[in-house]
């Protein structure tokens, strides 16, 4: 496009009018300014004049769109909400995604929307998004699952990484029915290693984040540094150290006082997902406002 624009609009128009030119894809191309002003209208008018009928203007611009997203999130009425809770590494996200595979449209994956696993190591190998994009993804998902009799969420804090969960979604999560997912330490270690060492990028990013975690841990002064454990390949030992001295104490503190309607073992993720769905089917649905 830069090559076409450089000589001027006449050259651009001539190039686009060539029979060989076609839009980059069949979906609408949406243009906008902050308020949907003259510049975006001019671009849409020009593109349509040279045959790009899929060029579309976002009425009111980005400001109007953001207002619509905020209104949707603020006005969301939650269906029956089931919350998967459990210690770090028990496979909550794996179970959630298996539930979605078995029952499409039955989950709200906050971590997928945020591009973050919601911990100090949560961005490793992922692409965290801005607050605005997080909210946009949430609104899109809530539109897609509108009318579902229930939604399954993973238990989160008010923030997923640095992204703040909107008030309506947060309230539904807090008022939902809690199911406790459990797994032996060996399974937790296996789940976490498969997740955090799944790509070269993740393996490269992990050492720097381990230093930040270690700065918050209470460890013996002569304990081997976490990054050194990682470098020598003591991955299982490293994960157990993180769970015992950092993640498990934090989780137990944050979950103090919570009640659980059932406990489900996640050693077999597929079986656990089916167990969650069986529990839901065996209990009458109710909206989060009735919880």
C-alpha positions in Angstrom: 0.0 0.0 0.0 2.9 2.4 0.8 4.2 1.8 -2.8 0.8 2.6 -4.3 0.2 5.7 -2.2 3.6 7.3 -2.7 3.1 8.7 -6.3 -0.4 10.1 -5.4 -4.0 9.2 -5.5 -4.2 9.1 -9.3 -1.6 6.3 -9.4 -3.3 4.5 -6.5 -6.7 4.7 -8.2 -5.3 3.4 -11.5 -3.6 0.5 -9.8 -6.7 -0.5 -7.9 -8.8 -0.3 -11.0 -6.7 -3.0 -12.8 -8.7 -6.2 -13.4 -6.2 -8.3 -11.5 -6.7 -6.4 -8.3 -9.1 -7.8 -5.7 -9.7 -7.1 -2.0 -7.3 -9.0 0.4 -10.1 -11.2 1.8 -13.9 -11.6 1.6 -14.7 -10.1 5.0 -15.6 -6.4 5.4 -12.7 -4.1 5.9 -13.7 -1.7 8.7 -12.2 1.8 8.9 -12.6 4.2 11.8 -11.2 7.4 13.3 -11.6 8.3 17.0 -15.1 9.6 16.3 -15.7 8.2 12.8 -14.8 11.4 11.1 -14.0 12.8 7.7 -10.8 10.9 7.1 -12.2 7.4 7.6 -15.3 8.4 5.6 -13.1 9.6 2.7 -11.1 6.4 2.7 -14.3 4.2 2.6 -15.8 6.4 -0.2 -12.6 6.1 -2.2 -12.2 2.4 -1.9 -15.8 1.8 -2.8 -15.4 4.0 -5.8 -12.6 1.7 -7.1 -14.5 -1.5 -6.5 -13.9 -2.5 -2.9 -17.5 -2.8 -1.9 -16.6 -4.5 1.4 -15.0 -1.3 2.8 -17.1 -0.3 5.8 -17.3 2.7 8.1 -17.5 2.2 11.9 -20.2 4.7 12.7 -19.2 6.9 15.6 -15.6 5.7 15.4 -13.6 3.9 18.0 -15.1 6.0 20.8 -18.6 4.7 20.0 -17.4 1.2 19.7 -15.7 1.3 23.1 -18.9 2.7 24.6 -20.9 -0.2 23.2 -18.4 -2.7 24.6 -18.6 -1.2 28.0 -22.4 -1.1 27.9 -22.5 -4.8 26.9 -20.2 -5.8 29.7 -22.0 -3.7 32.3 -25.4 -4.9 31.3 -24.5 -8.6 31.0 -26.9 -10.9 32.8 -25.1 -14.1 33.8 -26.6 -17.5 33.4 -25.8 -20.3 35.9 -22.1 -20.0 36.6 -19.8 -22.9 37.6 -16.3 -22.0 38.7 -13.4 -24.5 38.5 -11.0 -23.9 41.4 -7.9 -25.7 42.6 -4.2 -25.4 43.3 -1.9 -24.3 40.6 -1.2 -27.0 38.1 -4.2 -29.2 38.7 -5.2 -28.6 35.1 -8.1 -26.2 35.4 -7.4 -24.6 32.0 -7.1 -28.1 30.4 -10.4 -29.2 31.8 -12.1 -25.9 30.8 -11.0 -26.3 27.2 -12.0 -30.0 27.1 -15.4 -28.9 28.4 -15.6 -26.5 25.5 -14.7 -29.2 23.1 -17.3 -31.5 24.4 -20.0 -28.8 24.8 -19.2 -25.8 22.5 -20.4 -22.5 23.8 -20.4 -23.5 27.4 -17.3 -21.8 28.7 -15.8 -18.3 29.2 -12.0 -18.6 29.1 -10.7 -15.4 30.8 -7.0 -16.4 30.4 -7.4 -16.9 26.7 -9.1 -13.5 26.4 -6.2 -11.9 28.3 -3.3 -13.8 26.7 -2.1 -14.5 30.2 -2.2 -17.4 32.8 -2.8 -15.0 35.7 0.4 -15.4 37.7 3.9 -13.9 37.8 4.9 -16.6 35.2 1.6 -16.3 33.4 2.9 -14.4 30.3 5.6 -16.9 29.5 5.3 -17.9 25.9 2.0 -15.9 25.4 1.0 -12.5 24.0 -0.7 -10.5 26.8 -3.2 -8.0 25.4 -4.3 -4.5 26.4 -7.2 -3.8 28.7 -9.3 -2.6 25.8 -8.6 -5.7 23.7 -9.3 -7.9 26.7 -12.7 -6.3 27.1 -13.4 -6.5 23.4 -12.7 -10.2 23.4 -14.9 -10.7 26.5 -17.8 -8.9 24.8 -17.4 -10.9 21.6 -17.4 -14.2 23.6 -20.4 -13.2 25.7 -22.3 -12.4 22.4 -21.3 -15.8 21.1 -22.6 -17.7 24.2 -25.7 -15.6 24.7 -28.6 -17.9 25.6 -26.4 -20.7 27.0 -28.1 -22.3 30.1 -24.7 -22.2 32.0 -21.2 -21.1 31.7 -18.0 -22.7 33.1 -15.2 -20.4 34.2 -11.8 -20.9 35.8 -11.4 -19.3 39.2 -9.4 -16.1 38.9 -8.4 -13.1 41.0 -9.8 -9.7 40.0 -6.9 -9.3 37.7 -5.8 -11.7 34.9 -2.2 -10.7 34.7 -2.5 -6.9 34.6 -6.0 -7.0 33.0 -8.9 -6.1 35.3 -11.9 -8.4 35.0 -15.0 -6.2 34.4 -17.4 -5.8 37.3 -20.3 -7.9 35.9 -18.1 -10.8 35.0 -16.2 -10.6 38.3 -19.5 -10.6 40.3 -20.7 -13.7 38.4 -17.5 -15.5 39.1 -17.6 -14.7 42.8 -21.3 -15.8 43.0 -20.9 -19.0 41.0 -20.9 -22.5 42.2 -17.4 -23.7 43.0 -16.1 -27.1 42.0 -12.7 -28.1 43.4 -10.3 -29.7 41.0 -7.5 -31.8 42.6 -4.6 -33.8 41.3 -1.5 -35.5 42.8 1.8 -33.5 42.7 3.2 -35.7 40.0 0.3 -34.9 37.7 0.5 -31.2 38.5 4.2 -31.1 37.7 3.5 -32.9 34.4 0.8 -30.5 33.4 2.9 -27.4 34.2 6.0 -28.6 32.4 4.0 -29.4 29.3 2.5 -25.9 29.4 5.5 -23.8 30.3 8.1 -25.6 28.2 5.9 -26.1 25.2 7.8 -23.6 22.9 11.2 -22.3 22.3 10.0 -18.8 23.1 8.6 -20.0 26.5 11.8 -21.7 27.3 13.8 -18.5 26.5 11.5 -16.2 28.6 11.2 -18.4 31.7 14.6 -17.6 33.4 13.9 -13.9 33.6 10.5 -14.5 35.2 11.9 -17.0 37.6 14.1 -14.3 39.0 11.1 -12.2 39.8 9.3 -15.1 41.5 12.3 -16.0 43.6 12.5 -12.4 44.9 9.1 -12.9 46.5 9.8 -16.4 47.9 11.0 -17.3 51.4 13.9 -19.7 50.8 17.0 -20.8 52.8 19.9 -18.4 52.1 22.0 -21.3 50.8 19.3 -22.6 48.5 20.2 -23.1 44.8 18.9 -20.2 42.7 15.8 -21.1 40.7 17.4 -20.1 37.4 20.3 -22.4 38.2 18.0 -25.3 38.8 16.3 -24.5 35.5 19.7 -24.3 33.7 20.9 -27.7 34.9 17.6 -29.3 33.8 16.2 -30.0 37.3 12.7 -29.1 36.0 10.6 -31.3 38.1 12.5 -30.3 41.3 12.1 -26.6 40.3 8.3 -27.0 39.8 7.8 -28.7 43.1 9.8 -25.9 44.8 7.7 -23.3 43.2 4.5 -25.1 44.2 5.5 -25.7 47.8 7.1 -22.4 48.7 5.2 -19.9 46.5 2.0 -20.9 44.6 0.3 -23.3 47.1 0.6 -20.9 50.1 -0.7 -18.0 48.0 -3.6 -20.1 46.7 -4.7 -21.4 50.0 -4.7 -17.9 51.5 -6.8 -16.5 48.6 -9.3 -19.4 48.7 -9.8 -19.4 52.5 -13.4 -19.7 53.4 -14.7 -20.8 50.0 -17.2 -23.6 49.8 -17.1 -26.4 47.1 -20.1 -28.3 45.8 -17.9 -31.2 44.6 -14.4 -32.4 44.3 -13.1 -33.8 41.0 -9.8 -35.5 40.2 -8.1 -34.2 37.1 -5.4 -36.8 36.5 -7.4 -37.8 33.5 -8.5 -34.5 32.0 -11.1 -35.9 29.6 -12.7 -37.8 32.4 -12.7 -34.8 34.7 -14.4 -32.6 32.0 -17.1 -35.2 31.6 -17.5 -35.3 35.4 -18.0 -31.5 35.5 -20.6 -31.7 32.8 -22.3 -34.6 34.6 -22.4 -32.6 37.8 -24.0 -29.6 36.0 -26.6 -31.8 34.4 -27.5 -33.3 37.7 -28.2 -30.0 39.3 -30.9 -27.5 38.3 -29.5 -24.4 36.6 -29.8 -21.0 38.3 -28.6 -17.6 37.4 -25.7 -16.1 39.3 -28.0 -13.5 40.8 -29.9 -16.4 42.6 -26.7 -18.0 44.0 
